[in-house]
Amino acid sequence: MENDCLFCRIAGGQTDTTFIYEDDNLVVFKDINPHAPVHWLVVPKKHIRSINDLTESDQDLVALMIDTARRMAEKAGIARPGYKLLFNVESGGGQVIFHLHLHLLGGWERK
């Protein structure tokens, strides 16, 4: 855990954040600045700064993040209508919190 990392503190239970899901490797919680009716973050407990900092040993963790997001989409009722999964990478790619996380976005009404 990085002491100055917000997501490390959240994943470590050091904030009052309510988890939608938690296991030994990940937590899922609502984004505080949502861009969709469902905007949840899938965050590993292990501190990894960015996609650019992944190592070969992190492959299973990334696969777990994606599978967890799929299961959370089902839980939220957005799996069949559809949803987005998004990794922001580095400042130029929109990353603001430098702890790897996956955005699950969905719930928009069809027009």
Protein Blocks (a to p, Z undefined) as FASTA:
>chain_A
ZZklmklmmmnopacbdcfbdcfkbccdddfbdcbfbdcddddfbdcfbfklpcfklmmm
mmmmmmmmmmmmmmnopmmnopcddddehjknopabdcddddddehiacZZ
